[in-house]
Amino acid sequence: MAIEPQSMAWMAGQRGPDRTGARWCEVVTKWPCLEHVIADGGKGRERGVKLANEARSAQAQKPEAVSRQVITMGLPT
């Protein structure tokens, strides 16, 4: 489940056993302006953010690319 914390709007949800990094990457890459992910220590989410950052980095290498910042991840302090 993905929720925008300011408005508490539900942004994405999935019911099922597939919580892999590749699947979370698909969810995360739908929001090109995403800056930070607040999550517990789930390995699938962590891997998904890492894969999304790698994809952003690869896109940034292209001359016509719009610069996107790295997605950070962690619990609020």
TADAHU-V479156 format. One record per run of one state. SS is the DSSP state (hx for helix, st for strand, lp for the rest). FROM is the first residue (numbers start at 1). TO is the last residue. If there is no record, write none. Layout:
SS/FROM/TO ; SS/FROM/TO
//
This chain:
lp/1/1 ; st/2/4 ; lp/5/8 ; st/9/12 ; lp/13/20 ; hx/21/28 ; lp/29/35 ; st/36/37 ; lp/38/42 ; hx/43/60 ; lp/61/71 ; st/72/73 ; lp/74/77
//
